[in-house]
Amino acid sequence: MENKVVYLLRHLGAPQKNESRSRSYKRAIKEAEKLFGIYVYQQPFREKEISDHIANRFFFRFPRYIDDQTKAAHIGESVLLGVEISFGQFCDYFSPEPIYWFPSSLFSKMGYVTSSDLVEYEETKPDSQKLYEFSDDIFSACWIPIGNVEEAWRIARVLFEDQNLFNGANFLRSSQEKFYV
């Protein structure tokens, strides 16, 4: 197994390049990158042949592509909780994970990450290293207005740094899920 990894933020779609040009949006992403110590990429996901017809996804990595799944999961949870606060009920992001990690050799910031490459990679893993049954749900995501995405990245920074606020946001998310009308 390769120790250099890239993470796919599951569930949340990224705005298209032409939508994400506003200064405030770029600043929100840059501030999150700095606080989390990551590099964020917004690029097409799936197959090259249909890349013009699909929306972008969020990918991120740590410097030198280091593997820190605990921190990456906390970042993913914080961003998705930020979506819950800025947008409303969104998804069950703990099922199975808020992020999916894969070898950096499959990732090119100028190219594409294809679904067939990830399926092939997942099938080569030993059973003991498979965290859950790999399925097409890894490719599913929801796209929300760019203003909510921007706010989610801002909120995530606060949630990431303060465990009490993170727990409170998680409680709010849980209560909205259970008592949503």
C-alpha positions in Angstrom: 0.0 0.0 0.0 1.1 3.5 -0.8 1.5 5.9 2.2 0.9 9.0 0.1 -2.8 9.8 -0.1 -5.5 12.2 -1.3 -8.9 12.5 0.3 -12.3 12.9 -1.4 -14.8 14.9 0.7 -17.8 12.7 0.3 -21.4 13.9 0.0 -20.6 17.6 -1.0 -20.3 18.7 -4.5 -17.9 21.6 -5.3 -19.0 24.6 -7.4 -18.0 24.8 -11.1 -14.8 26.8 -11.8 -16.8 29.8 -13.2 -19.0 29.9 -10.1 -16.1 29.8 -7.6 -14.3 32.9 -8.8 -15.6 35.3 -6.1 -13.1 36.7 -3.8 -15.0 35.8 -0.6 -15.3 32.2 -1.7 -11.6 31.9 -2.6 -10.7 33.6 0.7 -12.9 31.1 2.6 -11.1 28.2 1.0 -7.7 29.7 1.5 -8.3 30.4 5.2 -9.5 26.8 5.6 -6.5 25.5 3.9 -4.2 27.5 6.1 -6.0 26.5 9.4 -6.3 22.8 8.5 -2.9 22.6 6.9 -4.2 21.1 3.7 -4.5 21.9 -0.1 -8.0 21.9 -1.4 -8.8 21.0 -5.1 -12.1 21.3 -6.9 -12.1 19.1 -10.0 -14.2 16.8 -12.0 -14.8 13.2 -10.8 -15.7 10.1 -12.7 -14.6 9.4 -16.3 -12.7 11.8 -18.6 -15.1 11.2 -21.4 -18.0 12.8 -19.5 -16.0 15.4 -17.5 -17.7 18.2 -19.3 -21.1 17.0 -18.2 -20.5 16.5 -14.5 -19.9 18.9 -11.6 -16.7 19.2 -9.5 -15.9 17.5 -6.2 -13.7 18.6 -3.3 -10.4 16.7 -2.9 -7.8 17.6 -0.3 -4.4 16.5 0.8 -1.8 17.3 3.4 1.7 18.6 2.6 3.8 15.8 1.0 0.6 13.8 0.7 1.0 12.4 4.2 -1.6 10.0 5.5 -3.5 11.4 8.5 -6.9 9.7 8.4 -8.0 10.9 11.8 -7.4 14.6 11.1 -8.8 14.2 7.6 -12.0 12.6 9.0 -12.3 15.5 11.5 -11.9 18.0 8.7 -14.5 16.2 6.6 -16.9 16.1 9.6 -16.4 19.8 10.3 -17.1 20.8 6.8 -20.2 18.7 6.5 -21.5 19.9 9.9 -20.8 23.4 8.5 -23.1 22.5 5.6 -25.8 21.4 8.1 -25.6 24.7 9.8 -25.4 26.9 6.7 -27.8 25.0 4.5 -29.9 22.7 6.7 -30.5 19.0 6.8 -28.0 17.5 4.3 -27.0 13.9 4.6 -25.9 11.1 6.9 -22.3 11.9 6.6 -21.1 9.5 9.3 -22.3 6.6 7.1 -19.8 5.2 6.4 -17.2 8.0 6.4 -17.1 11.7 5.6 -14.0 11.1 3.5 -12.6 8.5 1.2 -8.8 8.2 0.8 -6.9 6.7 -2.0 -3.2 6.7 -3.3 -1.9 9.9 -4.6 -0.7 8.1 -7.7 -4.4 8.0 -8.8 -4.7 11.8 -8.4 -3.6 14.5 -10.7 -4.5 18.1 -9.9 -4.4 18.8 -13.7 -6.2 15.5 -14.6 -9.0 13.4 -13.4 -9.7 10.8 -10.8 -11.7 8.1 -12.5 -14.3 5.9 -10.9 -12.8 2.8 -12.7 -9.4 3.6 -11.1 -10.9 3.8 -7.6 -13.0 0.6 -8.1 -9.9 -1.2 -9.3 -7.9 0.1 -6.4 -10.5 -0.9 -3.9 -10.7 -4.4 -5.4 -6.9 -4.9 -4.9 -7.0 -4.1 -1.2 -6.8 -7.0 1.2 -10.1 -7.7 3.0 -8.6 -6.6 6.3 -8.0 -3.1 4.9 -11.5 -2.6 3.4 -13.4 -0.4 5.7 -16.8 -0.9 4.1 -18.3 -2.4 1.0 -17.3 -0.2 -1.9 -20.2 0.9 -4.0 -21.4 3.6 -6.3 -22.5 5.7 -3.3 -18.9 6.9 -3.1 -19.6 8.8 -6.3 -22.8 10.5 -5.1 -23.0 14.0 -3.8 -25.3 17.0 -3.4 -24.7 20.4 -4.8 -25.9 23.4 -2.8 -25.7 27.2 -3.4 -22.1 28.5 -3.4 -22.9 30.9 -0.6 -23.8 28.0 1.7 -20.6 26.1 0.6 -18.6 29.2 1.4 -20.2 29.6 4.8 -19.7 25.8 5.5 -15.9 26.2 5.0 -15.9 29.2 7.4 -18.0 27.4 10.0 -15.8 24.3 9.7 -12.7 26.3 10.8 -14.5 27.2 14.1 -15.9 23.7 14.6 -12.5 22.1 13.9 -10.8 24.2 16.6 -13.4 24.0 19.4 -14.6 20.5 20.4 -17.5 21.9 22.4 -18.8 23.8 19.4 -18.3 20.7 17.3 -20.3 18.6 19.8 -23.0 21.2 19.9 -23.3 21.4 16.1 -23.4 17.6 16.0 -26.2 17.6 18.6 -28.1 20.2 16.5 -27.7 18.1 13.4 -28.9 15.0 15.2 -31.9 16.7 16.7 -32.9 18.2 13.3 -32.5 14.8 11.7 -34.7 13.1 14.4 -37.3 15.8 14.6 -37.5 17.2 11.1 -40.9 18.0 9.8 
